[in-house]
């Protein structure tokens, strides 16, 4: 298990300036202002960068808005250099833990492309089960997963 630190992606872009010299962070920072305008900025249901014990940014993850009807959806990514080393599994685990610590009654979901891939393996390792194909307004048909542990 990796010891990762969650670093909030703030609604105030000035507070995110420290990430601007990390190339992998730039595409993520580009989408968050519009994303927060759309879904709101309600801690802890926000986006995070994750750093390792060497203070290297290894990935990002977060929630697709605050809970709706008792459900929260997580999303995550590992930066290229750190793929295949267990970091994605740990990012997912920490998002589940934060959800459970905040509200243990929440149903936790995630969505993936409609094929077996690294993300489906990460979800399986973290106690998620495949529940079916759904239509996502942004991504089209996707697989939906639910945390069952």
GROMACS elastic network, one bead per residue, 0.5 to 0.9 nm:
[ bonds ]
;  ai    aj funct       b0    kb
    1    86     6  0.77027   500
    1    87     6  0.84212   500
    1    89     6  0.88666   500
    1    90     6  0.68241   500
    2    52     6  0.74419   500
    2    53     6  0.83606   500
    2    86     6  0.76615   500
    2    87     6  0.68359   500
    2    90     6  0.64927   500
    3    51     6  0.86700   500
    3    52     6  0.63604   500
    3    53     6  0.64361   500
    3    90     6  0.83430   500
    4    50     6  0.60906   500
    4    51     6  0.55534   500
    4    53     6  0.67010   500
    4    58     6  0.88797   500
    4    87     6  0.84050   500
    4    90     6  0.76858   500
    4    91     6  0.76897   500
    4    94     6  0.85089   500
    5    49     6  0.81472   500
    5    50     6  0.54239   500
    5    51     6  0.52497   500
    5    52     6  0.64799   500
    5    53     6  0.78980   500
    5    55     6  0.84989   500
    6    48     6  0.58645   500
    6    49     6  0.59605   500
    6    51     6  0.69005   500
    6    60     6  0.87257   500
    6    91     6  0.88192   500
    6    94     6  0.85652   500
    7    47     6  0.85340   500
    7    48     6  0.52204   500
    7    49     6  0.50823   500
    7    50     6  0.60491   500
    7    51     6  0.76275   500
    8    16     6  0.87725   500
    8    44     6  0.87109   500
    8    46     6  0.72625   500
    8    47     6  0.61275   500
    8    49     6  0.64151   500
    8    50     6  0.87742   500
    9    12     6  0.85599   500
    9    13     6  0.85321   500
    9    15     6  0.82219   500
    9    16     6  0.64699   500
    9    29     6  0.78564   500
    9    32     6  0.79313   500
    9    46     6  0.72044   500
    9    47     6  0.53749   500
    9    48     6  0.51418   500
    9    49     6  0.67448   500
   10    13     6  0.65255   500
   10    14     6  0.84993   500
   10    15     6  0.62977   500
   10    16     6  0.62395   500
   10    32     6  0.86683   500
   10    41     6  0.84924   500
   10    46     6  0.82148   500
   10    47     6  0.80054   500
   10    48     6  0.85676   500
   11    14     6  0.87938   500
   11    15     6  0.80949   500
   11    16     6  0.83812   500
   11    32     6  0.77576   500
   11    33     6  0.66629   500
   11    36     6  0.68665   500
   11    37     6  0.89162   500
   11    41     6  0.67859   500
   12    15     6  0.55902   500
   12    16     6  0.70605   500
   12    33     6  0.85315   500
   13    16     6  0.50491   500
   13    17     6  0.66329   500
   13    29     6  0.84874   500
   13    33     6  0.77415   500
   14    17     6  0.53047   500
   14    18     6  0.85112   500
   15    18     6  0.72411   500
   16    19     6  0.57650   500
   16    20     6  0.72996   500
   16    29     6  0.78879   500
   17    20     6  0.53636   500
   17    21     6  0.81841   500
   18    21     6  0.69366   500
   18    22     6  0.83825   500
   19    22     6  0.55424   500
   19    23     6  0.83646   500
   19    25     6  0.62226   500
   19    26     6  0.75520   500
   19    29     6  0.82804   500
   20    23     6  0.70949   500
   20    25     6  0.68171   500
   20    26     6  0.61547   500
   20    29     6  0.81460   500
   21    24     6  0.89724   500
   21    25     6  0.81577   500
   21    26     6  0.81562   500
   22    25     6  0.55383   500
   22    26     6  0.69321   500
   22    57     6  0.80179   500
   23    26     6  0.54805   500
   23    27     6  0.80091   500
   24    27     6  0.67812   500
   24    28     6  0.77469   500
   24    57     6  0.83180   500
   24    58     6  0.88971   500
   24    59     6  0.82718   500
   24    79     6  0.66230   500
   24    80     6  0.85330   500
   25    28     6  0.54193   500
   25    29     6  0.61364   500
   25    30     6  0.86922   500
   25    49     6  0.80949   500
   25    57     6  0.81914   500
   25    59     6  0.83133   500
   25    60     6  0.83104   500
   25    79     6  0.88376   500
   26    29     6  0.50663   500
   26    30     6  0.61255   500
   27    30     6  0.50890   500
   27    31     6  0.68491   500
   28    31     6  0.55904   500
   28    32     6  0.66038   500
   28    60     6  0.81043   500
   29    32     6  0.54481   500
   29    33     6  0.75688   500
   30    33     6  0.70699   500
   30    34     6  0.83612   500
   31    34     6  0.59458   500
   31    35     6  0.60906   500
   31    36     6  0.87442   500
   32    36     6  0.58412   500
   32    37     6  0.83509   500
   32    47     6  0.80560   500
   33    36     6  0.53735   500
   33    37     6  0.63043   500
   33    38     6  0.87640   500
   34    37     6  0.50325   500
   34    38     6  0.62200   500
   34    39     6  0.87923   500
   35    38     6  0.50955   500
   35    39     6  0.61659   500
   35    40     6  0.77118   500
   35    64     6  0.86916   500
   35    65     6  0.87269   500
   36    39     6  0.52728   500
   36    41     6  0.55292   500
   36    46     6  0.81530   500
   36    65     6  0.80523   500
   37    40     6  0.55515   500
   37    41     6  0.77290   500
   38    65     6  0.87119   500
   39    42     6  0.88566   500
   39    64     6  0.74620   500
   39    65     6  0.51336   500
   39    66     6  0.74598   500
   40    46     6  0.85960   500
   40    65     6  0.66495   500
   40    66     6  0.76869   500
   41    44     6  0.86468   500
   41    45     6  0.72905   500
   41    46     6  0.63373   500
   41    65     6  0.76184   500
   41    66     6  0.81444   500
   42    45     6  0.54967   500
   42    46     6  0.65047   500
   42    65     6  0.77129   500
   42    66     6  0.64909   500
   43    46     6  0.58661   500
   43    66     6  0.83275   500
   44    47     6  0.84462   500
   44    62     6  0.88387   500
   44    63     6  0.84887   500
   44    66     6  0.83434   500
   44    98     6  0.79157   500
   44    99     6  0.83280   500
   44   102     6  0.80212   500
   45    62     6  0.69729   500
   45    63     6  0.53168   500
   45    64     6  0.75071   500
   45    65     6  0.58328   500
   45    66     6  0.51865   500
   45    67     6  0.78334   500
   45    72     6  0.85028   500
   45    99     6  0.84189   500
   46    61     6  0.87037   500
   46    62     6  0.56419   500
   46    63     6  0.55393   500
   46    64     6  0.74667   500
   46    65     6  0.66787   500
   46    66     6  0.78770   500
   47    60     6  0.73340   500
   47    61     6  0.57450   500
   47    63     6  0.62187   500
   47    64     6  0.82516   500
   47    75     6  0.89577   500
   48    59     6  0.86384   500
   48    60     6  0.55759   500
   48    61     6  0.54129   500
   48    62     6  0.56744   500
   48    63     6  0.89298   500
   49    57     6  0.68543   500
   49    58     6  0.77735   500
   49    59     6  0.59209   500
   49    61     6  0.65150   500
   49    62     6  0.85084   500
   50    55     6  0.89252   500
   50    56     6  0.83564   500
   50    57     6  0.58094   500
   50    58     6  0.58789   500
   50    59     6  0.53705   500
   50    60     6  0.55921   500
   50    61     6  0.76758   500
   50    78     6  0.89875   500
   50    91     6  0.73785   500
   51    54     6  0.76022   500
   51    55     6  0.52537   500
   51    56     6  0.51749   500
   51    58     6  0.54703   500
   51    59     6  0.72536   500
   51    60     6  0.88424   500
   52    55     6  0.52255   500
   52    56     6  0.55644   500
   52    57     6  0.67209   500
   52    58     6  0.66422   500
   52    87     6  0.89138   500
   53    56     6  0.74525   500
   54    57     6  0.88828   500
   55    58     6  0.88239   500
   57    60     6  0.82732   500
   57    79     6  0.79360   500
   58    77     6  0.88155   500
   58    78     6  0.59753   500
   58    79     6  0.54742   500
   58    80     6  0.84288   500
   58    81     6  0.77871   500
   58    82     6  0.59796   500
   58    83     6  0.86356   500
   58    87     6  0.73992   500
   58    88     6  0.89408   500
   59    76     6  0.75383   500
   59    77     6  0.55210   500
   59    80     6  0.86641   500
   59    82     6  0.79263   500
   59    87     6  0.78788   500
   59    88     6  0.76944   500
   59    91     6  0.79086   500
   60    75     6  0.85119   500
   60    76     6  0.56175   500
   60    77     6  0.53680   500
   60    78     6  0.64638   500
   60    79     6  0.79066   500
   60    88     6  0.89763   500
   60    91     6  0.76812   500
   61    74     6  0.73437   500
   61    75     6  0.54232   500
   61    77     6  0.61040   500
   61    78     6  0.85340   500
   61    91     6  0.68752   500
   61    92     6  0.77219   500
   61    95     6  0.76153   500
   62    65     6  0.86783   500
   62    73     6  0.84733   500
   62    74     6  0.56631   500
   62    75     6  0.55819   500
   62    76     6  0.63648   500
   62    91     6  0.89957   500
   62    92     6  0.88680   500
   62    95     6  0.66995   500
   63    66     6  0.71705   500
   63    67     6  0.87831   500
   63    72     6  0.69372   500
   63    73     6  0.56454   500
   63    75     6  0.61531   500
   63    76     6  0.86980   500
   63    95     6  0.80613   500
   64    67     6  0.86164   500
   64    72     6  0.73773   500
   64    73     6  0.56034   500
   64    74     6  0.62058   500
   64    75     6  0.71179   500
   65    68     6  0.83475   500
   65    72     6  0.75706   500
   65    73     6  0.76949   500
   65    74     6  0.89853   500
   66    71     6  0.86492   500
   66    72     6  0.66913   500
   66    73     6  0.86144   500
   67    70     6  0.58786   500
   67    71     6  0.51768   500
   67    73     6  0.77734   500
   67   106     6  0.77568   500
   67   107     6  0.89326   500
   68    71     6  0.52910   500
   68    72     6  0.66180   500
   69    72     6  0.86217   500
   69   106     6  0.89426   500
   70   105     6  0.73753   500
   70   106     6  0.51872   500
   70   107     6  0.60777   500
   70   108     6  0.87560   500
   71   105     6  0.89407   500
   71   106     6  0.54613   500
   71   108     6  0.58330   500
   71   109     6  0.71662   500
   72    99     6  0.79372   500
   72   106     6  0.67041   500
   72   107     6  0.62694   500
   72   108     6  0.50720   500
   72   109     6  0.61934   500
   72   110     6  0.85025   500
   73   107     6  0.84791   500
   73   108     6  0.58138   500
   73   110     6  0.53043   500
   73   111     6  0.79390   500
   74    92     6  0.78143   500
   74    95     6  0.69982   500
   74    96     6  0.80066   500
   74   108     6  0.72559   500
   74   109     6  0.63100   500
   74   110     6  0.52554   500
   74   111     6  0.80357   500
   75    92     6  0.78467   500
   75    95     6  0.86780   500
   75   110     6  0.63616   500
   75   111     6  0.75698   500
   76    88     6  0.72123   500
   76    91     6  0.69559   500
   76    92     6  0.67430   500
   76    95     6  0.88205   500
   76   119     6  0.87057   500
   77    83     6  0.89551   500
   77    88     6  0.65332   500
   77    91     6  0.82109   500
   77   119     6  0.86466   500
   78    81     6  0.82183   500
   78    82     6  0.62975   500
   78    83     6  0.57886   500
   78    84     6  0.88077   500
   78    87     6  0.67715   500
   78    88     6  0.55970   500
   78    91     6  0.83460   500
   79    82     6  0.56062   500
   79    83     6  0.63935   500
   80    83     6  0.53439   500
   80    84     6  0.89342   500
   81    84     6  0.89213   500
   82    85     6  0.61108   500
   82    86     6  0.83506   500
   82    87     6  0.69720   500
   82    88     6  0.86798   500
   83    86     6  0.74623   500
   83    87     6  0.71214   500
   83    88     6  0.73809   500
   84    87     6  0.75176   500
   84    88     6  0.79737   500
   84   118     6  0.82070   500
   85    88     6  0.78778   500
   85    89     6  0.88548   500
   86    89     6  0.53237   500
   86    90     6  0.64554   500
   86    91     6  0.88466   500
   86   122     6  0.85229   500
   87    90     6  0.50383   500
   87    91     6  0.61100   500
   87    92     6  0.85833   500
   88    91     6  0.50588   500
   88    92     6  0.61654   500
   88    93     6  0.85174   500
   88   118     6  0.86585   500
   88   119     6  0.79325   500
   88   122     6  0.66434   500
   89    92     6  0.52541   500
   89    93     6  0.61696   500
   89    94     6  0.87395   500
   89   119     6  0.85760   500
   89   121     6  0.85080   500
   89   122     6  0.50024   500
   89   123     6  0.74950   500
   89   125     6  0.71206   500
   89   126     6  0.70373   500
   90    94     6  0.61104   500
   90    95     6  0.86009   500
   90   122     6  0.86784   500
   90   126     6  0.87210   500
   91    94     6  0.52288   500
   91    95     6  0.63173   500
   91    96     6  0.87494   500
   92    95     6  0.51937   500
   92    96     6  0.63110   500
   92    97     6  0.86822   500
   92   122     6  0.73815   500
   92   123     6  0.74567   500
   92   126     6  0.72290   500
   93    96     6  0.51509   500
   93    97     6  0.61560   500
   93    98     6  0.86681   500
   93   123     6  0.89227   500
   93   126     6  0.61961   500
   94    98     6  0.60765   500
   94    99     6  0.85042   500
   95    98     6  0.51827   500
   95    99     6  0.62010   500
   95   100     6  0.86807   500
   96    99     6  0.50984   500
   96   100     6  0.61939   500
   96   101     6  0.85976   500
   96   108     6  0.72813   500
   96   126     6  0.85068   500
   96   147     6  0.81864   500
   97   100     6  0.51168   500
   97   101     6  0.60098   500
   97   102     6  0.84591   500
   98   101     6  0.51182   500
   98   102     6  0.60508   500
   98   103     6  0.85349   500
   99   102     6  0.52009   500
   99   103     6  0.60335   500
   99   104     6  0.70222   500
   99   106     6  0.73272   500
   99   108     6  0.77215   500
  100   103     6  0.51862   500
  100   105     6  0.74039   500
  100   106     6  0.71183   500
  100   108     6  0.88170   500
  101   104     6  0.61490   500
  102   106     6  0.89382   500
  103   106     6  0.58728   500
  104   107     6  0.85115   500
  107   146     6  0.72902   500
  107   147     6  0.71217   500
  107   148     6  0.87202   500
  108   128     6  0.87542   500
  108   145     6  0.84127   500
  108   146     6  0.57883   500
  108   147     6  0.53996   500
  108   148     6  0.84767   500
  109   128     6  0.79974   500
  109   144     6  0.69160   500
  109   145     6  0.54034   500
  109   147     6  0.61905   500
  110   123     6  0.80638   500
  110   128     6  0.84610   500
  110   143     6  0.83386   500
  110   144     6  0.58951   500
  110   145     6  0.51740   500
  110   146     6  0.65711   500
  110   147     6  0.83458   500
  111   119     6  0.89704   500
  111   120     6  0.89191   500
  111   134     6  0.88539   500
  111   136     6  0.89052   500
  111   142     6  0.62093   500
  111   143     6  0.54418   500
  111   145     6  0.60427   500
  111   146     6  0.89378   500
  112   115     6  0.78668   500
  112   116     6  0.88116   500
  112   117     6  0.85571   500
  112   119     6  0.67115   500
  112   120     6  0.68528   500
  112   142     6  0.56957   500
  112   143     6  0.52272   500
  112   144     6  0.66896   500
  112   145     6  0.80083   500
  113   116     6  0.79524   500
  113   117     6  0.80673   500
  113   119     6  0.85620   500
  113   120     6  0.86048   500
  113   139     6  0.85807   500
  113   141     6  0.78076   500
  113   142     6  0.51548   500
  113   143     6  0.60929   500
  114   117     6  0.89144   500
  114   133     6  0.76244   500
  114   141     6  0.72574   500
  114   142     6  0.53012   500
  114   143     6  0.53552   500
  115   120     6  0.80445   500
  115   142     6  0.89157   500
  115   143     6  0.80824   500
  116   119     6  0.78433   500
  116   120     6  0.57722   500
  116   121     6  0.74900   500
  117   120     6  0.53832   500
  117   121     6  0.64922   500
  117   122     6  0.87956   500
  118   121     6  0.51833   500
  118   122     6  0.62058   500
  118   123     6  0.87491   500
  119   123     6  0.62051   500
  119   124     6  0.86106   500
  120   123     6  0.51409   500
  120   124     6  0.62016   500
  120   125     6  0.86858   500
  120   128     6  0.88471   500
  120   130     6  0.86935   500
  120   145     6  0.86591   500
  121   124     6  0.50683   500
  121   125     6  0.61901   500
  121   126     6  0.86732   500
  122   125     6  0.52076   500
  122   126     6  0.63803   500
  122   128     6  0.87384   500
  123   126     6  0.50927   500
  123   127     6  0.64749   500
  123   128     6  0.51351   500
  123   129     6  0.75279   500
  123   130     6  0.89566   500
  123   145     6  0.76331   500
  123   146     6  0.87236   500
  123   147     6  0.81728   500
  124   127     6  0.53757   500
  124   128     6  0.51573   500
  124   129     6  0.64632   500
  124   130     6  0.85281   500
  125   128     6  0.74618   500
  126   147     6  0.76460   500
  126   148     6  0.89788   500
  126   149     6  0.77807   500
  127   146     6  0.82743   500
  127   147     6  0.56546   500
  127   148     6  0.56946   500
  128   145     6  0.58810   500
  128   146     6  0.50288   500
  128   148     6  0.56317   500
  128   149     6  0.72038   500
  129   144     6  0.85909   500
  129   145     6  0.53685   500
  129   146     6  0.54458   500
  129   147     6  0.64605   500
  129   148     6  0.67419   500
  130   133     6  0.86962   500
  130   143     6  0.71671   500
  130   144     6  0.61349   500
  130   146     6  0.66230   500
  131   143     6  0.76003   500
  131   144     6  0.57562   500
  131   145     6  0.54576   500
  131   146     6  0.67031   500
  132   142     6  0.84524   500
  132   143     6  0.57548   500
  132   144     6  0.55672   500
  132   145     6  0.74045   500
  133   141     6  0.64826   500
  133   142     6  0.55354   500
  133   144     6  0.59640   500
  134   140     6  0.81547   500
  134   141     6  0.56206   500
  134   142     6  0.55727   500
  134   143     6  0.62138   500
  134   144     6  0.64943   500
  135   138     6  0.87431   500
  135   139     6  0.76701   500
  135   140     6  0.52491   500
  135   142     6  0.61889   500
  135   143     6  0.86175   500
  136   139     6  0.52213   500
  136   141     6  0.59960   500
  136   142     6  0.66281   500
  137   140     6  0.59779   500
  137   141     6  0.86604   500
  139   142     6  0.70278   500
